[in-house]
């Protein structure tokens, strides 16, 4: 749903600056932080609002394990057969096809 946003030049710049400002240290476990996680989950409406989507105060520097745990604990993404690779890109279980976004 938000692939266009996460591949945008603006997001890449903000996330890179944010991770650098946190010295690439996971804010939860102290491991290597590699993902700028939105504390307020983005949806099809707020992703268009730069005060939410590009606000560094709404970000948290997370390692891959903590990011996956965040989504797994809420019963969303990883629990549904969706996870994240080392670069933070969405990956799908081979048993579960990607969800079509008809919005």
Phi and psi restraints in degrees (range 20) as a CNS / XPLOR table:
assign (resid 1 and name C) (resid 2 and name N)
       (resid 2 and name CA) (resid 2 and name C) 1.0 -106.8 20.0 2
assign (resid 2 and name N) (resid 2 and name CA)
       (resid 2 and name C) (resid 3 and name N) 1.0 20.0 20.0 2
assign (resid 2 and name C) (resid 3 and name N)
       (resid 3 and name CA) (resid 3 and name C) 1.0 -57.1 20.0 2
assign (resid 3 and name N) (resid 3 and name CA)
       (resid 3 and name C) (resid 4 and name N) 1.0 -40.5 20.0 2
assign (resid 3 and name C) (resid 4 and name N)
       (resid 4 and name CA) (resid 4 and name C) 1.0 -60.1 20.0 2
assign (resid 4 and name N) (resid 4 and name CA)
       (resid 4 and name C) (resid 5 and name N) 1.0 -43.9 20.0 2
assign (resid 4 and name C) (resid 5 and name N)
       (resid 5 and name CA) (resid 5 and name C) 1.0 -63.9 20.0 2
assign (resid 5 and name N) (resid 5 and name CA)
       (resid 5 and name C) (resid 6 and name N) 1.0 -50.6 20.0 2
assign (resid 5 and name C) (resid 6 and name N)
       (resid 6 and name CA) (resid 6 and name C) 1.0 -67.0 20.0 2
assign (resid 6 and name N) (resid 6 and name CA)
       (resid 6 and name C) (resid 7 and name N) 1.0 -18.6 20.0 2
assign (resid 6 and name C) (resid 7 and name N)
       (resid 7 and name CA) (resid 7 and name C) 1.0 -96.8 20.0 2
assign (resid 7 and name N) (resid 7 and name CA)
       (resid 7 and name C) (resid 8 and name N) 1.0 0.7 20.0 2
assign (resid 7 and name C) (resid 8 and name N)
       (resid 8 and name CA) (resid 8 and name C) 1.0 -74.2 20.0 2
assign (resid 8 and name N) (resid 8 and name CA)
       (resid 8 and name C) (resid 9 and name N) 1.0 152.5 20.0 2
assign (resid 8 and name C) (resid 9 and name N)
       (resid 9 and name CA) (resid 9 and name C) 1.0 -63.0 20.0 2
assign (resid 9 and name N) (resid 9 and name CA)
       (resid 9 and name C) (resid 10 and name N) 1.0 -38.5 20.0 2
assign (resid 9 and name C) (resid 10 and name N)
       (resid 10 and name CA) (resid 10 and name C) 1.0 -61.9 20.0 2
assign (resid 10 and name N) (resid 10 and name CA)
       (resid 10 and name C) (resid 11 and name N) 1.0 -47.1 20.0 2
assign (resid 10 and name C) (resid 11 and name N)
       (resid 11 and name CA) (resid 11 and name C) 1.0 -64.7 20.0 2
assign (resid 11 and name N) (resid 11 and name CA)
       (resid 11 and name C) (resid 12 and name N) 1.0 -43.8 20.0 2
assign (resid 11 and name C) (resid 12 and name N)
       (resid 12 and name CA) (resid 12 and name C) 1.0 -59.5 20.0 2
assign (resid 12 and name N) (resid 12 and name CA)
       (resid 12 and name C) (resid 13 and name N) 1.0 -39.4 20.0 2
assign (resid 12 and name C) (resid 13 and name N)
       (resid 13 and name CA) (resid 13 and name C) 1.0 -67.6 20.0 2
assign (resid 13 and name N) (resid 13 and name CA)
       (resid 13 and name C) (resid 14 and name N) 1.0 -47.9 20.0 2
assign (resid 13 and name C) (resid 14 and name N)
       (resid 14 and name CA) (resid 14 and name C) 1.0 -62.4 20.0 2
assign (resid 14 and name N) (resid 14 and name CA)
       (resid 14 and name C) (resid 15 and name N) 1.0 -46.6 20.0 2
assign (resid 14 and name C) (resid 15 and name N)
       (resid 15 and name CA) (resid 15 and name C) 1.0 -65.2 20.0 2
assign (resid 15 and name N) (resid 15 and name CA)
       (resid 15 and name C) (resid 16 and name N) 1.0 -38.0 20.0 2
assign (resid 15 and name C) (resid 16 and name N)
       (resid 16 and name CA) (resid 16 and name C) 1.0 -65.4 20.0 2
assign (resid 16 and name N) (resid 16 and name CA)
       (resid 16 and name C) (resid 17 and name N) 1.0 -45.5 20.0 2
assign (resid 16 and name C) (resid 17 and name N)
       (resid 17 and name CA) (resid 17 and name C) 1.0 -61.9 20.0 2
assign (resid 17 and name N) (resid 17 and name CA)
       (resid 17 and name C) (resid 18 and name N) 1.0 -40.6 20.0 2
assign (resid 17 and name C) (resid 18 and name N)
       (resid 18 and name CA) (resid 18 and name C) 1.0 -65.3 20.0 2
assign (resid 18 and name N) (resid 18 and name CA)
       (resid 18 and name C) (resid 19 and name N) 1.0 -49.8 20.0 2
assign (resid 18 and name C) (resid 19 and name N)
       (resid 19 and name CA) (resid 19 and name C) 1.0 -59.1 20.0 2
assign (resid 19 and name N) (resid 19 and name CA)
       (resid 19 and name C) (resid 20 and name N) 1.0 -40.6 20.0 2
assign (resid 19 and name C) (resid 20 and name N)
       (resid 20 and name CA) (resid 20 and name C) 1.0 -63.6 20.0 2
assign (resid 20 and name N) (resid 20 and name CA)
       (resid 20 and name C) (resid 21 and name N) 1.0 -39.8 20.0 2
assign (resid 20 and name C) (resid 21 and name N)
       (resid 21 and name CA) (resid 21 and name C) 1.0 -65.5 20.0 2
assign (resid 21 and name N) (resid 21 and name CA)
       (resid 21 and name C) (resid 22 and name N) 1.0 -23.5 20.0 2
assign (resid 21 and name C) (resid 22 and name N)
       (resid 22 and name CA) (resid 22 and name C) 1.0 -98.2 20.0 2
assign (resid 22 and name N) (resid 22 and name CA)
       (resid 22 and name C) (resid 23 and name N) 1.0 7.6 20.0 2
assign (resid 22 and name C) (resid 23 and name N)
       (resid 23 and name CA) (resid 23 and name C) 1.0 57.9 20.0 2
assign (resid 23 and name N) (resid 23 and name CA)
       (resid 23 and name C) (resid 24 and name N) 1.0 28.7 20.0 2
assign (resid 23 and name C) (resid 24 and name N)
       (resid 24 and name CA) (resid 24 and name C) 1.0 54.4 20.0 2
assign (resid 24 and name N) (resid 24 and name CA)
       (resid 24 and name C) (resid 25 and name N) 1.0 36.8 20.0 2
assign (resid 24 and name C) (resid 25 and name N)
       (resid 25 and name CA) (resid 25 and name C) 1.0 -111.1 20.0 2
assign (resid 25 and name N) (resid 25 and name CA)
       (resid 25 and name C) (resid 26 and name N) 1.0 124.7 20.0 2
assign (resid 25 and name C) (resid 26 and name N)
       (resid 26 and name CA) (resid 26 and name C) 1.0 -60.2 20.0 2
assign (resid 26 and name N) (resid 26 and name CA)
       (resid 26 and name C) (resid 27 and name N) 1.0 129.0 20.0 2
assign (resid 26 and name C) (resid 27 and name N)
       (resid 27 and name CA) (resid 27 and name C) 1.0 -75.3 20.0 2
assign (resid 27 and name N) (resid 27 and name CA)
       (resid 27 and name C) (resid 28 and name N) 1.0 -7.0 20.0 2
assign (resid 27 and name C) (resid 28 and name N)
       (resid 28 and name CA) (resid 28 and name C) 1.0 -104.7 20.0 2
assign (resid 28 and name N) (resid 28 and name CA)
       (resid 28 and name C) (resid 29 and name N) 1.0 -43.5 20.0 2
assign (resid 28 and name C) (resid 29 and name N)
       (resid 29 and name CA) (resid 29 and name C) 1.0 -117.9 20.0 2
assign (resid 29 and name N) (resid 29 and name CA)
       (resid 29 and name C) (resid 30 and name N) 1.0 -10.4 20.0 2
assign (resid 29 and name C) (resid 30 and name N)
       (resid 30 and name CA) (resid 30 and name C) 1.0 84.9 20.0 2
assign (resid 30 and name N) (resid 30 and name CA)
       (resid 30 and name C) (resid 31 and name N) 1.0 2.7 20.0 2
assign (resid 30 and name C) (resid 31 and name N)
       (resid 31 and name CA) (resid 31 and name C) 1.0 -74.2 20.0 2
assign (resid 31 and name N) (resid 31 and name CA)
       (resid 31 and name C) (resid 32 and name N) 1.0 -166.7 20.0 2
assign (resid 31 and name C) (resid 32 and name N)
       (resid 32 and name CA) (resid 32 and name C) 1.0 -78.0 20.0 2
assign (resid 32 and name N) (resid 32 and name CA)
       (resid 32 and name C) (resid 33 and name N) 1.0 113.4 20.0 2
assign (resid 32 and name C) (resid 33 and name N)
       (resid 33 and name CA) (resid 33 and name C) 1.0 -80.2 20.0 2
assign (resid 33 and name N) (resid 33 and name CA)
       (resid 33 and name C) (resid 34 and name N) 1.0 129.3 20.0 2
assign (resid 33 and name C) (resid 34 and name N)
       (resid 34 and name CA) (resid 34 and name C) 1.0 -136.1 20.0 2
assign (resid 34 and name N) (resid 34 and name CA)
       (resid 34 and name C) (resid 35 and name N) 1.0 -2.0 20.0 2
assign (resid 34 and name C) (resid 35 and name N)
       (resid 35 and name CA) (resid 35 and name C) 1.0 -130.0 20.0 2
assign (resid 35 and name N) (resid 35 and name CA)
       (resid 35 and name C) (resid 36 and name N) 1.0 129.5 20.0 2
assign (resid 35 and name C) (resid 36 and name N)
       (resid 36 and name CA) (resid 36 and name C) 1.0 -88.7 20.0 2
assign (resid 36 and name N) (resid 36 and name CA)
       (resid 36 and name C) (resid 37 and name N) 1.0 101.9 20.0 2
assign (resid 36 and name C) (resid 37 and name N)
       (resid 37 and name CA) (resid 37 and name C) 1.0 -92.8 20.0 2
assign (resid 37 and name N) (resid 37 and name CA)
       (resid 37 and name C) (resid 38 and name N) 1.0 133.9 20.0 2
assign (resid 37 and name C) (resid 38 and name N)
       (resid 38 and name CA) (resid 38 and name C) 1.0 -79.1 20.0 2
assign (resid 38 and name N) (resid 38 and name CA)
       (resid 38 and name C) (resid 39 and name N) 1.0 123.1 20.0 2
assign (resid 38 and name C) (resid 39 and name N)
       (resid 39 and name CA) (resid 39 and name C) 1.0 -67.0 20.0 2
assign (resid 39 and name N) (resid 39 and name CA)
       (resid 39 and name C) (resid 40 and name N) 1.0 -39.5 20.0 2
assign (resid 39 and name C) (resid 40 and name N)
       (resid 40 and name CA) (resid 40 and name C) 1.0 -94.0 20.0 2
assign (resid 40 and name N) (resid 40 and name CA)
       (resid 40 and name C) (resid 41 and name N) 1.0 112.3 20.0 2
assign (resid 40 and name C) (resid 41 and name N)
       (resid 41 and name CA) (resid 41 and name C) 1.0 -58.5 20.0 2
assign (resid 41 and name N) (resid 41 and name CA)
       (resid 41 and name C) (resid 42 and name N) 1.0 137.8 20.0 2
assign (resid 41 and name C) (resid 42 and name N)
       (resid 42 and name CA) (resid 42 and name C) 1.0 -79.0 20.0 2
assign (resid 42 and name N) (resid 42 and name CA)
       (resid 42 and name C) (resid 43 and name N) 1.0 143.4 20.0 2
assign (resid 42 and name C) (resid 43 and name N)
       (resid 43 and name CA) (resid 43 and name C) 1.0 -131.4 20.0 2
assign (resid 43 and name N) (resid 43 and name CA)
       (resid 43 and name C) (resid 44 and name N) 1.0 -174.6 20.0 2
assign (resid 43 and name C) (resid 44 and name N)
       (resid 44 and name CA) (resid 44 and name C) 1.0 -67.2 20.0 2
assign (resid 44 and name N) (resid 44 and name CA)
       (resid 44 and name C) (resid 45 and name N) 1.0 -15.7 20.0 2
assign (resid 44 and name C) (resid 45 and name N)
       (resid 45 and name CA) (resid 45 and name C) 1.0 -96.0 20.0 2
assign (resid 45 and name N) (resid 45 and name CA)
       (resid 45 and name C) (resid 46 and name N) 1.0 -53.1 20.0 2
assign (resid 45 and name C) (resid 46 and name N)
       (resid 46 and name CA) (resid 46 and name C) 1.0 -76.0 20.0 2
assign (resid 46 and name N) (resid 46 and name CA)
       (resid 46 and name C) (resid 47 and name N) 1.0 -13.9 20.0 2
assign (resid 46 and name C) (resid 47 and name N)
       (resid 47 and name CA) (resid 47 and name C) 1.0 -63.9 20.0 2
assign (resid 47 and name N) (resid 47 and name CA)
       (resid 47 and name C) (resid 48 and name N) 1.0 -21.9 20.0 2
assign (resid 47 and name C) (resid 48 and name N)
       (resid 48 and name CA) (resid 48 and name C) 1.0 -85.9 20.0 2
assign (resid 48 and name N) (resid 48 and name CA)
       (resid 48 and name C) (resid 49 and name N) 1.0 -6.1 20.0 2
assign (resid 48 and name C) (resid 49 and name N)
       (resid 49 and name CA) (resid 49 and name C) 1.0 -100.8 20.0 2
assign (resid 49 and name N) (resid 49 and name CA)
       (resid 49 and name C) (resid 50 and name N) 1.0 106.3 20.0 2
assign (resid 49 and name C) (resid 50 and name N)
       (resid 50 and name CA) (resid 50 and name C) 1.0 -62.4 20.0 2
assign (resid 50 and name N) (resid 50 and name CA)
       (resid 50 and name C) (resid 51 and name N) 1.0 -23.3 20.0 2
assign (resid 50 and name C) (resid 51 and name N)
       (resid 51 and name CA) (resid 51 and name C) 1.0 -68.7 20.0 2
assign (resid 51 and name N) (resid 51 and name CA)
       (resid 51 and name C) (resid 52 and name N) 1.0 -18.0 20.0 2
assign (resid 51 and name C) (resid 52 and name N)
       (resid 52 and name CA) (resid 52 and name C) 1.0 -104.6 20.0 2
assign (resid 52 and name N) (resid 52 and name CA)
       (resid 52 and name C) (resid 53 and name N) 1.0 -55.6 20.0 2
assign (resid 52 and name C) (resid 53 and name N)
       (resid 53 and name CA) (resid 53 and name C) 1.0 -67.1 20.0 2
assign (resid 53 and name N) (resid 53 and name CA)
       (resid 53 and name C) (resid 54 and name N) 1.0 -31.3 20.0 2
assign (resid 53 and name C) (resid 54 and name N)
       (resid 54 and name CA) (resid 54 and name C) 1.0 -114.0 20.0 2
assign (resid 54 and name N) (resid 54 and name CA)
       (resid 54 and name C) (resid 55 and name N) 1.0 15.3 20.0 2
assign (resid 54 and name C) (resid 55 and name N)
       (resid 55 and name CA) (resid 55 and name C) 1.0 -85.9 20.0 2
assign (resid 55 and name N) (resid 55 and name CA)
       (resid 55 and name C) (resid 56 and name N) 1.0 114.5 20.0 2
assign (resid 55 and name C) (resid 56 and name N)
       (resid 56 and name CA) (resid 56 and name C) 1.0 -67.4 20.0 2
assign (resid 56 and name N) (resid 56 and name CA)
       (resid 56 and name C) (resid 57 and name N) 1.0 -18.3 20.0 2
assign (resid 56 and name C) (resid 57 and name N)
       (resid 57 and name CA) (resid 57 and name C) 1.0 -72.3 20.0 2
assign (resid 57 and name N) (resid 57 and name CA)
       (resid 57 and name C) (resid 58 and name N) 1.0 -16.0 20.0 2
assign (resid 57 and name C) (resid 58 and name N)
       (resid 58 and name CA) (resid 58 and name C) 1.0 -97.6 20.0 2
assign (resid 58 and name N) (resid 58 and name CA)
       (resid 58 and name C) (resid 59 and name N) 1.0 7.4 20.0 2
assign (resid 58 and name C) (resid 59 and name N)
       (resid 59 and name CA) (resid 59 and name C) 1.0 -105.3 20.0 2
assign (resid 59 and name N) (resid 59 and name CA)
       (resid 59 and name C) (resid 60 and name N) 1.0 155.8 20.0 2
assign (resid 59 and name C) (resid 60 and name N)
       (resid 60 and name CA) (resid 60 and name C) 1.0 -138.1 20.0 2
assign (resid 60 and name N) (resid 60 and name CA)
       (resid 60 and name C) (resid 61 and name N) 1.0 131.4 20.0 2
assign (resid 60 and name C) (resid 61 and name N)
       (resid 61 and name CA) (resid 61 and name C) 1.0 -81.3 20.0 2
assign (resid 61 and name N) (resid 61 and name CA)
       (resid 61 and name C) (resid 62 and name N) 1.0 117.3 20.0 2
assign (resid 61 and name C) (resid 62 and name N)
       (resid 62 and name CA) (resid 62 and name C) 1.0 -127.8 20.0 2
assign (resid 62 and name N) (resid 62 and name CA)
       (resid 62 and name C) (resid 63 and name N) 1.0 150.1 20.0 2
assign (resid 62 and name C) (resid 63 and name N)
       (resid 63 and name CA) (resid 63 and name C) 1.0 -79.8 20.0 2
assign (resid 63 and name N) (resid 63 and name CA)
       (resid 63 and name C) (resid 64 and name N) 1.0 169.4 20.0 2
assign (resid 63 and name C) (resid 64 and name N)
       (resid 64 and name CA) (resid 64 and name C) 1.0 -60.8 20.0 2
assign (resid 64 and name N) (resid 64 and name CA)
       (resid 64 and name C) (resid 65 and name N) 1.0 -42.8 20.0 2
assign (resid 64 and name C) (resid 65 and name N)
       (resid 65 and name CA) (resid 65 and name C) 1.0 -63.9 20.0 2
assign (resid 65 and name N) (resid 65 and name CA)
       (resid 65 and name C) (resid 66 and name N) 1.0 -44.6 20.0 2
assign (resid 65 and name C) (resid 66 and name N)
       (resid 66 and name CA) (resid 66 and name C) 1.0 -67.9 20.0 2
assign (resid 66 and name N) (resid 66 and name CA)
       (resid 66 and name C) (resid 67 and name N) 1.0 -36.2 20.0 2
assign (resid 66 and name C) (resid 67 and name N)
       (resid 67 and name CA) (resid 67 and name C) 1.0 -65.6 20.0 2
assign (resid 67 and name N) (resid 67 and name CA)
       (resid 67 and name C) (resid 68 and name N) 1.0 -44.4 20.0 2
assign (resid 67 and name C) (resid 68 and name N)
       (resid 68 and name CA) (resid 68 and name C) 1.0 -65.4 20.0 2
assign (resid 68 and name N) (resid 68 and name CA)
       (resid 68 and name C) (resid 69 and name N) 1.0 -38.6 20.0 2
assign (resid 68 and name C) (resid 69 and name N)
       (resid 69 and name CA) (resid 69 and name C) 1.0 -64.2 20.0 2
assign (resid 69 and name N) (resid 69 and name CA)
       (resid 69 and name C) (resid 70 and name N) 1.0 -39.3 20.0 2
assign (resid 69 and name C) (resid 70 and name N)
       (resid 70 and name CA) (resid 70 and name C) 1.0 -56.4 20.0 2
assign (resid 70 and name N) (resid 70 and name CA)
       (resid 70 and name C) (resid 71 and name N) 1.0 -46.9 20.0 2
assign (resid 70 and name C) (resid 71 and name N)
       (resid 71 and name CA) (resid 71 and name C) 1.0 -78.5 20.0 2
assign (resid 71 and name N) (resid 71 and name CA)
       (resid 71 and name C) (resid 72 and name N) 1.0 -32.1 20.0 2
assign (resid 71 and name C) (resid 72 and name N)
       (resid 72 and name CA) (resid 72 and name C) 1.0 -68.9 20.0 2
assign (resid 72 and name N) (resid 72 and name CA)
       (resid 72 and name C) (resid 73 and name N) 1.0 -38.0 20.0 2
assign (resid 72 and name C) (resid 73 and name N)
       (resid 73 and name CA) (resid 73 and name C) 1.0 -66.7 20.0 2
assign (resid 73 and name N) (resid 73 and name CA)
       (resid 73 and name C) (resid 74 and name N) 1.0 -26.3 20.0 2
assign (resid 73 and name C) (resid 74 and name N)
       (resid 74 and name CA) (resid 74 and name C) 1.0 -89.4 20.0 2
assign (resid 74 and name N) (resid 74 and name CA)
       (resid 74 and name C) (resid 75 and name N) 1.0 -1.8 20.0 2
assign (resid 74 and name C) (resid 75 and name N)
       (resid 75 and name CA) (resid 75 and name C) 1.0 77.0 20.0 2
assign (resid 75 and name N) (resid 75 and name CA)
       (resid 75 and name C) (resid 76 and name N) 1.0 14.3 20.0 2
assign (resid 75 and name C) (resid 76 and name N)
       (resid 76 and name CA) (resid 76 and name C) 1.0 -103.2 20.0 2
assign (resid 76 and name N) (resid 76 and name CA)
       (resid 76 and name C) (resid 77 and name N) 1.0 -136.8 20.0 2
assign (resid 76 and name C) (resid 77 and name N)
       (resid 77 and name CA) (resid 77 and name C) 1.0 -15.1 20.0 2
assign (resid 77 and name N) (resid 77 and name CA)
       (resid 77 and name C) (resid 78 and name N) 1.0 -80.3 20.0 2
assign (resid 77 and name C) (resid 78 and name N)
       (resid 78 and name CA) (resid 78 and name C) 1.0 -65.7 20.0 2
assign (resid 78 and name N) (resid 78 and name CA)
       (resid 78 and name C) (resid 79 and name N) 1.0 -31.1 20.0 2
assign (resid 78 and name C) (resid 79 and name N)
       (resid 79 and name CA) (resid 79 and name C) 1.0 -67.5 20.0 2
assign (resid 79 and name N) (resid 79 and name CA)
       (resid 79 and name C) (resid 80 and name N) 1.0 -22.1 20.0 2
assign (resid 79 and name C) (resid 80 and name N)
       (resid 80 and name CA) (resid 80 and name C) 1.0 -95.5 20.0 2
assign (resid 80 and name N) (resid 80 and name CA)
       (resid 80 and name C) (resid 81 and name N) 1.0 14.6 20.0 2
assign (resid 80 and name C) (resid 81 and name N)
       (resid 81 and name CA) (resid 81 and name C) 1.0 87.2 20.0 2
assign (resid 81 and name N) (resid 81 and name CA)
       (resid 81 and name C) (resid 82 and name N) 1.0 18.1 20.0 2
assign (resid 81 and name C) (resid 82 and name N)
       (resid 82 and name CA) (resid 82 and name C) 1.0 -120.8 20.0 2
assign (resid 82 and name N) (resid 82 and name CA)
       (resid 82 and name C) (resid 83 and name N) 1.0 135.9 20.0 2
assign (resid 82 and name C) (resid 83 and name N)
       (resid 83 and name CA) (resid 83 and name C) 1.0 -139.1 20.0 2
assign (resid 83 and name N) (resid 83 and name CA)
       (resid 83 and name C) (resid 84 and name N) 1.0 -161.5 20.0 2
assign (resid 83 and name C) (resid 84 and name N)
       (resid 84 and name CA) (resid 84 and name C) 1.0 -134.5 20.0 2
assign (resid 84 and name N) (resid 84 and name CA)
       (resid 84 and name C) (resid 85 and name N) 1.0 139.9 20.0 2
assign (resid 84 and name C) (resid 85 and name N)
       (resid 85 and name CA) (resid 85 and name C) 1.0 -85.4 20.0 2
assign (resid 85 and name N) (resid 85 and name CA)
       (resid 85 and name C) (resid 86 and name N) 1.0 -175.6 20.0 2
assign (resid 85 and name C) (resid 86 and name N)
       (resid 86 and name CA) (resid 86 and name C) 1.0 -60.1 20.0 2
assign (resid 86 and name N) (resid 86 and name CA)
       (resid 86 and name C) (resid 87 and name N) 1.0 -25.3 20.0 2
assign (resid 86 and name C) (resid 87 and name N)
       (resid 87 and name CA) (resid 87 and name C) 1.0 -92.5 20.0 2
assign (resid 87 and name N) (resid 87 and name CA)
       (resid 87 and name C) (resid 88 and name N) 1.0 1.5 20.0 2
assign (resid 87 and name C) (resid 88 and name N)
       (resid 88 and name CA) (resid 88 and name C) 1.0 85.1 20.0 2
assign (resid 88 and name N) (resid 88 and name CA)
       (resid 88 and name C) (resid 89 and name N) 1.0 8.5 20.0 2
assign (resid 88 and name C) (resid 89 and name N)
       (resid 89 and name CA) (resid 89 and name C) 1.0 -79.8 20.0 2
assign (resid 89 and name N) (resid 89 and name CA)
       (resid 89 and name C) (resid 90 and name N) 1.0 146.4 20.0 2
assign (resid 89 and name C) (resid 90 and name N)
       (resid 90 and name CA) (resid 90 and name C) 1.0 -69.2 20.0 2
assign (resid 90 and name N) (resid 90 and name CA)
       (resid 90 and name C) (resid 91 and name N) 1.0 133.5 20.0 2
assign (resid 90 and name C) (resid 91 and name N)
       (resid 91 and name CA) (resid 91 and name C) 1.0 -126.7 20.0 2
assign (resid 91 and name N) (resid 91 and name CA)
       (resid 91 and name C) (resid 92 and name N) 1.0 149.6 20.0 2
assign (resid 91 and name C) (resid 92 and name N)
       (resid 92 and name CA) (resid 92 and name C) 1.0 -113.9 20.0 2
assign (resid 92 and name N) (resid 92 and name CA)
       (resid 92 and name C) (resid 93 and name N) 1.0 146.0 20.0 2
assign (resid 92 and name C) (resid 93 and name N)
       (resid 93 and name CA) (resid 93 and name C) 1.0 -65.1 20.0 2
assign (resid 93 and name N) (resid 93 and name CA)
       (resid 93 and name C) (resid 94 and name N) 1.0 141.7 20.0 2
assign (resid 93 and name C) (resid 94 and name N)
       (resid 94 and name CA) (resid 94 and name C) 1.0 -64.3 20.0 2
assign (resid 94 and name N) (resid 94 and name CA)
       (resid 94 and name C) (resid 95 and name N) 1.0 -17.6 20.0 2
assign (resid 94 and name C) (resid 95 and name N)
       (resid 95 and name CA) (resid 95 and name C) 1.0 -87.0 20.0 2
assign (resid 95 and name N) (resid 95 and name CA)
       (resid 95 and name C) (resid 96 and name N) 1.0 -16.0 20.0 2
assign (resid 95 and name C) (resid 96 and name N)
       (resid 96 and name CA) (resid 96 and name C) 1.0 -122.1 20.0 2
assign (resid 96 and name N) (resid 96 and name CA)
       (resid 96 and name C) (resid 97 and name N) 1.0 115.9 20.0 2
assign (resid 96 and name C) (resid 97 and name N)
       (resid 97 and name CA) (resid 97 and name C) 1.0 -69.7 20.0 2
assign (resid 97 and name N) (resid 97 and name CA)
       (resid 97 and name C) (resid 98 and name N) 1.0 154.3 20.0 2
assign (resid 97 and name C) (resid 98 and name N)
       (resid 98 and name CA) (resid 98 and name C) 1.0 -59.5 20.0 2
assign (resid 98 and name N) (resid 98 and name CA)
       (resid 98 and name C) (resid 99 and name N) 1.0 143.1 20.0 2
assign (resid 98 and name C) (resid 99 and name N)
       (resid 99 and name CA) (resid 99 and name C) 1.0 -73.5 20.0 2
assign (resid 99 and name N) (resid 99 and name CA)
       (resid 99 and name C) (resid 100 and name N) 1.0 134.4 20.0 2
assign (resid 99 and name C) (resid 100 and name N)
       (resid 100 and name CA) (resid 100 and name C) 1.0 -80.2 20.0 2
assign (resid 100 and name N) (resid 100 and name CA)
       (resid 100 and name C) (resid 101 and name N) 1.0 133.7 20.0 2
assign (resid 100 and name C) (resid 101 and name N)
       (resid 101 and name CA) (resid 101 and name C) 1.0 -97.1 20.0 2
assign (resid 101 and name N) (resid 101 and name CA)
       (resid 101 and name C) (resid 102 and name N) 1.0 105.7 20.0 2
assign (resid 101 and name C) (resid 102 and name N)
       (resid 102 and name CA) (resid 102 and name C) 1.0 -101.3 20.0 2
assign (resid 102 and name N) (resid 102 and name CA)
       (resid 102 and name C) (resid 103 and name N) 1.0 16.0 20.0 2
